[in-house]
Amino acid sequence: MAVDLELTPKTKRPVGQPCCEPVVYPDVDRAQAVRIAELAKALGDPIRLQLVDVLRKHAGQVCVCELVPLFDVAQPTLSHHLKKLRDAGIVDSEKRGLWAYYYVLPEALAPLAAWLDV
């Protein structure tokens, strides 16, 4: 069965005129998008993601000396990753003597969790 299609010639649209209307619009405003992107960027490293996983599962605060044996990186590198997570507001720490004790700030992950829960 043959179908006859009527083709219209291509026309050039005026400069600045959109080719079509958007199908969907973002539900996330610019400020939310910036915050979610910051969280995602901080969690974008496998070691950081694993650090957050360990800290989330631990009840209370974890000494950095307990974290070092879990990863195949030197202590300064681990501290660098923890600083990135702290700068993003995902974890916080408390200094006790020579050691720092880290913990997850659960409310910090809420924007990312809410966006992913769609």
C-alpha positions in Angstrom: 0.0 0.0 0.0 1.5 3.3 -1.1 1.1 6.5 0.8 1.3 9.8 -0.9 3.1 12.4 1.1 3.0 16.0 0.3 6.3 17.7 1.0 6.6 21.4 1.6 9.7 23.2 0.5 12.2 24.2 3.1 12.1 27.8 4.2 14.6 29.8 6.1 13.3 31.2 9.4 14.2 34.7 10.4 17.2 35.3 12.6 16.4 34.9 16.3 13.2 33.0 15.7 13.1 29.6 17.4 12.6 26.5 15.2 10.0 25.1 17.6 8.5 25.4 21.0 10.2 23.6 23.9 8.5 20.3 24.8 9.3 20.5 28.5 10.7 23.1 30.9 13.1 22.6 33.8 11.6 22.1 37.2 14.8 23.1 38.9 15.5 26.8 39.2 19.0 28.2 38.6 20.0 28.3 42.3 18.8 24.7 42.9 20.7 23.6 39.7 23.9 25.2 41.0 23.6 23.5 44.4 22.8 20.1 42.9 25.7 20.5 40.5 28.1 21.3 43.4 27.0 18.2 45.3 27.3 16.0 42.2 30.7 17.4 41.4 31.9 16.7 45.0 30.6 13.2 44.8 32.0 12.7 41.3 35.1 11.1 42.5 34.9 7.3 43.5 36.9 7.8 46.7 34.7 10.7 47.8 31.6 8.7 47.1 33.0 5.8 49.1 33.9 8.1 51.9 30.3 9.5 52.1 29.1 5.9 52.0 31.3 4.9 55.0 30.4 8.0 57.0 26.7 7.6 56.3 26.8 4.0 57.6 28.7 4.9 60.7 26.8 6.0 63.8 28.5 9.1 65.0 31.8 10.6 64.0 34.7 8.7 62.4 38.4 9.5 63.1 40.4 10.1 59.9 42.8 7.4 61.2 40.0 4.8 60.9 39.4 5.9 57.3 43.0 5.7 56.0 43.2 1.9 56.0 40.0 1.6 53.9 41.5 3.3 50.9 44.6 2.8 48.8 45.8 6.4 49.0 48.1 8.3 51.3 46.6 10.2 54.3 47.2 13.6 52.7 45.3 12.5 49.6 42.4 11.3 51.8 42.4 14.6 53.7 42.2 16.4 50.4 39.1 14.4 49.4 37.6 15.1 52.8 38.2 18.8 52.4 36.5 18.8 49.1 33.4 17.1 50.7 33.6 19.6 53.6 33.8 22.5 51.2 30.7 21.2 49.4 28.9 21.1 52.7 28.4 17.3 52.6 30.5 16.4 55.6 31.8 18.3 58.6 34.5 17.6 61.1 35.5 18.2 64.7 39.1 18.4 65.8 40.0 16.4 68.9 43.7 16.6 69.8 45.7 15.6 66.7 42.9 13.9 64.9 39.8 15.1 63.0 36.5 13.2 63.3 34.2 13.4 60.3 30.5 12.9 59.9 27.9 13.4 57.1 25.5 16.3 57.2 22.3 14.4 56.1 20.4 17.5 55.2 23.2 18.5 52.8 22.3 15.6 50.5 18.6 16.4 50.5 18.5 18.5 47.3 20.3 15.8 45.3 18.1 13.1 46.8 14.9 15.0 46.1 15.9 15.7 42.5 16.9 12.0 41.9 13.6 10.8 43.5 11.6 12.0 40.5 
